[in-house]
C-alpha cells in the first residue's frame, strides 16, 4: 500500500485542487451577489473528480515513463518511480490506470448529473466530452506510441486542463454561464501549473535527453527555460489583481479582498531562489513550494471574495 501511495505522488494534489477552489468560490461570490444558489455537493464531487484525475495522471505517468525507460536515471530519491524501481510491476500499474480511468469517468458522470440534469442536457453532453478529454489527456502525457509529453506539448495541455478547464469549468458547473473575466484566474492557475511542470522538466533535462523525452525545457535549453519559469511565476498575481480590479473592488472599504496580494513577497523570494540554482537536481524542492503557493493563491482569492468583501 505504501508503494501505491508514493506512486500517487501526494505532493502534486494541492496543484490539482487549486483550479476547482478558484472557479467554485468565484462562482459562490457571484451567485451571492446575484441571489443565486451555490451547491456544496457539486463542490465536493468536483474535488473528488479532480483528485481522481490527478492520481490517474500520476499512475499513467509512472507507467508510461517506466516502460519507456525514462525513469531509469530519474534525479532525486523523491522522484524514484514505482515501475522503474520494480516495486510495482508494469502490469499492475496498467491495471491501476484502467481502474482509475473507470472511477474518474463514473465520478464525472455523477458530478455532471447533479449539476445539469434535467434542465441543462446540452451542457451535460458537452461536459461529458470534456471529461473524456481530461481522462485521455491524463493518460496520453506519457502513454502510447506518440505521447504528447515526449513532443514538448505538456505545457499546452497543462495550461488547458489545469487552468482553463478546471477554473472556467468549475465556475460553469455552478452558474451555468460563462463570463470572460473568469479567463483571468483561469490563465493564472494555468501558468502556475505550467511553472510546476517546467521545473520538473528542467530538473530532469539531462535524463530526458538520454531517454529521448523532448520536453519544452529540453527543446529551448536550461537558460531559456529559466527565463520562461520567471515569466510563469511573475504574471499570475498580476492577472488576479486585474480580475479583482475589473470587478470594481478598488475601494478603501474593501481592501481586504486583495488579501491574495500578500503572496507577492514569497513569490518574489521563490523566484530569486530558483534563479540562483545552477544544478538542475537542486530544483526538486521548489516543485512542492510552487504547488502550495498555487493552492494558497486560490484559497486567498476565494476568502477575499467571499469572506472579506
N, C-alpha and C positions, 0 to 999 in steps of 0.2 A: 504493500500500500504506500509506503514511504516513497518508493521509486516513482509511482504514478503521480503522487502529489508534487514531487520535484519536476516531473515532466510537464505538469500543468503550468509551471512557471508562474507562481502566485504573484511575483513582483510585477508582472505585466497587467494584472487585473485592475489596479487603480486607473490606468490609462483607458481601459475599455469602458469603465463606469462613467468617465468624465463627460462624454458626449450625451449620454442619457440624462444625467443630472442637469447638465446645462439646458438642453432642449426642454425637458419636462418642467423645470421650475421657471423658465421664461414663460412657458405656456401657463403655468399656475398664476404668475403675476398678471399676465394679460387677461386671463379669464376672470380674475378677481376684479380687474379694472372694468371689465365689460359685464360683470354679473353672471358669468358662466360657471359651470361645474367642473371641478378637477377630481378625477377618479384615482385614488391611491392604488387601487388594484391594477390599473393599467401601468402605473409606475413600477410596482413590484414585479409584474410579469416582464416588463421591458428590461429591468435589471437582470432577471433570470435569463432572458434570451441573450443579452449581450455577453453575460458570463459564459454561457454555453458556447457561443460563437468564438470567444477568446480561447477557451480551453480546446475547442476543436481545432482552431488555428495553430495552437502550440503543439498539439499532438501531431497534426499533419506536418508541421514544420520539422518536428523531431523525426518523423518517419521519412519524409522526403529527403532531408539532408543526410539522414543516416544511411539510407540505401544507396545514395549517390556518393557517399564517402566524404561529403563536405565537412562533417563534424569531426573527422579523424584528427585534425590538428587545431581544434577549436581553442581559442585563447581563454585561459582563466578557468579555475576549478568550478566557479559558479555556473559556467556555461557548458559543463560536461553533459552531454545528452544521453538519454536512456538507451536508444537503439544503437548508437555508435559505441557506447561503453559495454553493450551486451547485457545490461540489467533488465531490459525488456526486449523481447525478440521483435523482428520486423513484422511478423505475422500478428503478434499480439497487438502491436501498435496500430496496424492496419485495421484490425477488428475494432479497436477503440475509436478510430477515426469514423468508421461506419456507424458505430453506436452513437457517437455524439452528433453525427450528421442527422440521424433519425430523431434524437432527442431535441436537437435545435429546431428541426422542422415542426415537430409536434408542439413545442413551446411557442413557436412563431404563429402557428395556426390558432392556438388558444388566445394569444395576445390580440391578434387581429380580429378574431371573433368577438372578443369583449369590446374592442374599440369601435368596430364598424358595423357589426350585424345588429339589426337588419336594415338600417337606414342608408348605409353607405356601401352598397355592393360593389360599385365600380372601384372605389378606393380599396376595398378588401382584396380584389383580384390584383390590382396594381402592386399593393404591398406584399402579396404572396410572391409576385415576381421579384421584388426587391429582396425578400427573404431568401429565395432560392439563389439569387445572385450573390448574396452575402455568404451563403454556405459554400458555393463554388469558389468564391474569392478566397475564403479561409483555407480551402484545400489546395487551390491552384498556385499558391505562392511558391511552394517547393515540390509539389507532387505532379507527376505527369511527364510526358516527353519534352514539353516546352513550358516549364513553369515560369511565370512572369517575373518571379523574384530573381531568376537567373538571367533575365534580359534587361535588368535595370529599371523595371516598371513598378517595383514595390512601392516607391514613394507616391506614385499616382493613385494606386489602389488604396493605400492607407489614407491618403487625403480624402478620397471619395467616401470610403466606408466608415472610417473612424471619425471623420469630420462632418461632411455634408449629410450623409445618410443618417448617421447617429443623431446629430443635433436637430437637423431640419425634420427628419423622420419622426423622432420622438415628439417634437413640437406639434406636428400634424396629427399624431395619434389623439391628442387632447383637444386641439382647437378645430380640427377638420378644415383648416385654412392654411394658406401659405402667405407669409409676409416677407418681403425682400430683405428687411433688416435682419432677419434670422440668419441670413448668409454670413453676416459678420462674425458672430460667435461660432458658427459652423466652420468657417475658414480658420479661426483662431485655434480651435481644438484640433482641426486637421493639421495645421502647421506644427503644433506641439507634438502630435503623433508622428509626423514626419521627422521631427527632431530626434525622437527616440530611435526610430528605425535607422536614421543616418548615423547616429552614434554607434549603434550596433554594427553597421556595415563598415564604419571607419575602424572600429576595434578589430574586426575580422578581415581587414583588407588584404593582408598577406595570405592567410589561409584560403580566402575566396579566390585569390589569384591562382593559387596552386590547384584548386579544385574546379576552376572554370566557371565560378559563380560571378557573373559580371554585374555586380550591384552598381548603383549610380555612383557611390563613393569610389569604387574601383575605376569606373569609367572616367571620372573627372579628376581623380587624384586626391591624395590626402589634403594637400594645401587648399585646393578649391572646395573640397568637402567641408573643411573647417569654416571657410567664408560662408558657405551655404548654411551651415549649422548656426552661425551667428545671426543670419537673417531670419531663420526659422524661430529662433528664441527671442528676437527683438520685436517682431511685428504683432504677435497675438495680443499683448496687453493694449497696444495702440488700437487694435480693432475693437476690443471690448470697450475701451474708452469712447470710441466713436459711436458704438451701439448705444451706450448709456446717454451720450450727448444728443444723439438723434431723437431719443425718446424723451427729450425735454426735462432732463434731470439736473441741468446746470442751474441749480438754485441753492442758496445757502442753507435753507432748512432741510434740504435733502442730501446733504453732502455725504452722509453715511452710506448711501447707495454706491459710492465709489470705494468701498472698503477693499475691493479686489486689488486696488492700486498699491496696497501695501506689499504686493509681490514684486514691485519694481526693484527693490533693493536685493532680495535674494536671487532674482533672475540676473541682475547685473553682476552679482558676485559669482554666480554659477558660470556665466559667460566668460568671465576673466579666468576662472579656474580651468575651464575647458580649453581656452586659448593657450594656456601655459603648458598643456600636455604635448610632449614630443614623441612619446612612445605609445602606439595605438592601444596596447593592452591596458594602459592606465585609464582608459576611458570607461571601463566597465562599471565602476561605482556610480557614474553620472547617469546611467540608464534609469536606475531606480529613482534618483533625485528628480529628473525631468518628469517621470511619471507621476510622482507625488505632487509636484508643483502644478501639473496639469489638472489633477484632481482638486487641488486647493483653489485653482482658478475657477473651476466650475462651481464648487461649493460656496466660495465667497461671492461670486456673481449672483448665485441663487439666493443666498442670505441677504445680500444688499437689496435685491429687488423685492423680496417677499417679507422681510422682517425689519428692515431699516427705513423703508420708504413710506 
